[in-house]
Amino acid sequence: ALNVKRDKIESKGVKSVSSRVTNIKPYVKDDIDVLQFKQVLLKNIFEYFNQPTEVYELSEEDKKNIQKMVNERYGTWEWNYGKSPKFNYSGYNRFAGGCVEARLQVENGIIENCKIYGDFFGKGDIQELEQKIKGLKYNENEVLDALSDVTAEDYLGRISKEEFMQCLFD
């Protein structure tokens, strides 16, 4: 996670900021497991903010209202992808049938451009496959639906549609 490729950072639409990272264990006096550490951490946070430490249980009404918000707003494609910043995505994988690299330009959650590279030997023109992907929402199910009538092996040789999808969505 700390040593990622530059294109991986660019694909997320933000620049990474380096920071120092350390393990917590050397700073803990007692030998405690992660669950005990969680309890100590919560206790100290609640004490610091002068808050009671009792657990609040969500009511059925709370759960219903939360699910409604998820369904209507936070769980929608528009919320999660449609308002995302413009980004470039590059996915690469090596399979038994060869290697594939897919490069996408995505804006407002829509695949604006697609280029596919690799050492596969397909019969069809790879640009036809690229065109089928352009204009789609950057959504795995939508791309799969759009490629439902496509035999990936025609374009990608011995590389399956499932393997190809791994290069588009990791």
FENCORFEN-V103333 format. One record per helix or strand. SS is the DSSP state (h for helix, s for strand). FROM is the first residue (numbers start at 1). TO is the last residue. If there is no record, write none. Layout:
<<SS | FROM | TO> <SS | FROM | TO>>
This chain:
<<h | 6 | 11> <h | 25 | 27> <h | 34 | 48> <h | 60 | 74> <h | 77 | 82> <s | 87 | 95> <s | 98 | 107> <s | 110 | 118> <h | 126 | 133> <s | 137 | 137> <h | 140 | 146> <h | 152 | 156> <h | 161 | 168>>
